């Protein structure tokens, strides 16, 4: 890592790890069914889309940018799956991933060519993608080929495709971002774009690269969601934008770029999934979930901003 040692970056994952452990311990103590294999399998299936989308957001944040179109791309992917999976079969998978990549490329083009602020451009992209999604699928519905569900979610075991995919994707991301030239370029650009450019990094490639990857991961998350509910929903991704940013920040990823690691983001994504599961198992008011997530986001920001000030 170009900013701080590996040890420092790993230490930044501790708040997410502590939260996951605390939530699991509290819920297990209050609800015996928490540790049941059915519930654990349910957790892994719910974690997969959150983890995929959070990884994309984290990669963009590593480069010092932000992607507020994640939720809209997720919704678009569910709409494409719900309308095209039956007639096209498996061909819908690359088509949906390409759609996500194009969404990311549009955001990157606005940032690179027109010098629009990443936050503003990604917000504009979110609005455009949402409009396209509503044209494709005005209301929840459609049908997703059951073959996709049988492959991903038919098993009630913890060790099943959702958990395997999550671990495989994050293992690959850890290797590529932590021990490859590509990862050093992304971190270097997020830490100091001018210095990275002086060392031969291409700002255009970095910006396009991180947003295209984020778009594809968001599309993959949307596909998983649509397969899980066997339909599409033009608004289902709305909550994921804040969730992915919250998970990334809680996992130790700096909003200013150049710092953090994907393992922390994975722990934080798991924490958000556990919050939902805890509220459901303990029969708490689910309307309080958003309040809890918002408070966690604020606390994470305060914690890491103070930590950064202490390092200065």
SVG drawing of the C-alpha trace seen along z (x, -y; Angstrom):
<svg xmlns="http://www.w3.org/2000/svg" viewBox="-46 -20 54 48">
<polyline fill="none" stroke="black" stroke-width="0.4" points="0.0,0.0 1.3,-3.4 -0.3,-5.1 0.7,-3.5 1.8,0.0 -0.1,3.2 -0.4,3.4 -2.1,0.0 -4.5,0.9 -5.4,4.1 -5.9,2.3 -8.5,0.1 -10.7,3.2 -11.0,3.7 -14.2,1.5 -16.0,3.6 -14.7,6.8 -15.7,5.8 -19.2,4.8 -19.7,8.1 -18.6,10.1 -20.7,8.0 -23.8,8.3 -23.4,12.0 -22.9,12.6 -25.9,10.5 -28.2,12.1 -27.0,15.6 -27.6,15.1 -31.1,13.7 -32.3,16.0 -31.3,19.7 -32.2,19.9 -29.4,17.5 -26.8,20.3 -29.1,22.6 -27.9,23.7 -31.0,22.3 -30.4,18.8 -26.7,18.9 -27.4,19.9 -29.9,17.1 -27.2,14.7 -24.7,15.8 -27.2,15.4 -28.1,11.9 -24.4,11.0 -23.5,11.8 -25.2,8.8 -24.2,6.4 -20.6,7.6 -20.3,7.4 -21.7,3.8 -19.6,2.8 -16.4,4.0 -17.1,1.9 -17.7,-1.2 -14.5,-0.5 -12.5,-0.3 -13.8,-3.6 -13.1,-5.2 -9.5,-3.8 -9.0,-6.0 -10.3,-9.1 -13.7,-9.1 -17.2,-8.0 -20.0,-6.2 -23.6,-7.2 -25.0,-5.3 -24.5,-1.9 -28.1,-1.6 -29.6,-2.5 -27.3,-0.1 -28.5,2.7 -32.1,1.8 -31.3,1.8 -29.8,5.2 -32.9,6.7 -35.1,5.2 -32.9,6.7 -33.0,10.1 -36.7,10.0 -37.4,9.1 -34.7,11.0 -33.6,14.1 -36.5,16.3 -36.1,15.5 -32.3,15.2 -31.3,17.7 -27.6,17.5 -26.9,14.9 -28.6,12.3 -25.6,12.6 -22.9,11.0 -25.5,8.6 -26.3,7.3 -22.6,7.1 -22.0,5.1 -24.9,2.8 -23.3,2.2 -19.9,1.5 -21.5,-1.0 -23.1,-2.8 -19.7,-3.0 -18.1,-4.2 -20.7,-7.0 -19.9,-8.3 -16.1,-8.0 -16.5,-10.0 -18.2,-12.9 -15.5,-13.0 -12.6,-12.6 -13.7,-14.5 -15.9,-17.2 -14.1,-17.5 -17.4,-17.1 -17.0,-16.3 -17.3,-12.5 -20.1,-12.9 -22.2,-15.2 -21.5,-13.1 -22.3,-9.8 -25.5,-11.3 -26.5,-12.4 -25.7,-9.0 -27.9,-7.5 -30.8,-9.6 -30.3,-8.7 -30.0,-5.0 -33.1,-5.1 -35.1,-6.6 -33.9,-3.9 -34.8,-1.2 -38.4,-2.6 -38.8,-2.5 -37.8,1.1 -39.8,2.1 -42.2,-0.5 -43.2,1.5 -42.0,4.6 -42.6,7.8 -41.3,9.8 -39.9,13.3 -36.4,14.7 -35.6,18.1 -35.8,20.6 -32.6,22.3 -30.6,19.4 -32.2,19.8 -31.6,23.5 -27.9,22.9 -27.4,20.2 -30.0,20.6 -31.6,24.0 -29.2,25.3 -30.0,24.5 -26.4,25.1 -24.0,22.5 -21.2,23.8 -23.1,23.1 -22.5,21.0 -23.3,17.6 -20.6,17.9 -18.1,19.5 -18.6,16.7 -18.2,14.0 -15.0,15.5 -13.6,16.1 -14.3,12.6 -12.8,11.0 -9.7,13.2 -9.1,12.2 -9.6,8.5 -7.2,8.7 -4.5,10.2 -5.0,7.8 -5.3,4.6 -2.7,5.6 0.0,7.2 -0.2,6.1 1.0,3.0 -2.7,2.3 -3.5,2.0 -0.5,-0.2 -1.6,-2.5 -5.2,-2.8 -4.0,-3.5 -1.4,-5.9 -3.9,-7.8 -6.2,-8.1 -3.5,-9.2 -1.9,-11.8 -3.0,-12.0 -0.2,-14.3 2.5,-12.1 0.9,-9.0 0.8,-10.7 4.5,-11.7 5.3,-8.0 3.6,-7.0 0.0,-6.3 -2.8,-7.3 -5.5,-9.2 -7.9,-8.3 -7.3,-4.6 -7.7,-4.7 -11.0,-6.6 -12.5,-4.5 -11.2,-1.3 -12.6,-1.8 -16.0,-3.0 -16.4,-0.2 -15.5,2.4 -17.9,0.8 -20.7,0.8 -20.1,4.5 -20.0,5.4 -23.3,3.5 -24.8,5.3 -23.7,8.6 -25.3,7.7 -28.5,6.8 -28.5,10.1 -28.1,11.9 -31.0,9.9 -33.3,10.6 -32.5,14.3 -33.2,14.4 -36.7,12.8 -37.3,14.3 -38.4,11.0 -37.3,7.4 -37.8,4.2 -37.0,0.7 -36.4,-0.7 -34.9,2.2 -31.3,0.8 -32.1,-2.6 -31.0,-1.6 -27.7,0.0 -26.1,-3.3 -25.8,-4.4 -25.2,-0.8 -22.2,-0.5 -20.7,-3.8 -21.4,-3.0 -19.8,0.4 -16.7,-0.9 -16.2,-3.7 -16.9,-1.4 -14.4,1.0 -11.7,-1.6 -11.7,-2.9 -10.9,-6.6 -13.3,-9.0 -10.3,-10.9 -8.8,-7.9 -5.5,-5.9 -6.3,-4.0 -8.1,-0.9 -8.5,2.7 -11.2,4.9 -11.2,7.2 -12.5,4.4 -15.2,3.7 -16.3,7.3 -16.6,7.3 -18.6,4.1 -20.9,5.5 -21.5,8.5 -22.2,6.2 -25.0,4.4 -26.5,7.8 -26.4,8.8 -28.2,5.7 -31.1,6.6 -31.0,10.2 -30.9,9.2 -34.0,6.9 -35.9,9.7 -35.0,12.5 -35.6,10.3 -38.9,9.0 -37.8,5.4 -39.3,2.5 -37.7,2.8 -38.3,-1.0 -35.4,-1.5 -32.9,0.3 -32.3,-2.8 -31.7,-4.8 -29.2,-2.2 -27.4,-2.2 -27.2,-6.0 -25.8,-6.2 -23.2,-3.6 -22.2,-5.6 -21.8,-8.8 -19.8,-7.0 -17.5,-5.4 -16.9,-8.8 -16.1,-10.4 -13.8,-7.6 -11.8,-7.6 -11.7,-11.4 -10.3,-11.7 -7.8,-8.9 -6.6,-10.8 -6.3,-14.0 -4.3,-12.2 -1.9,-11.0 -1.4,-14.5"/>
</svg>
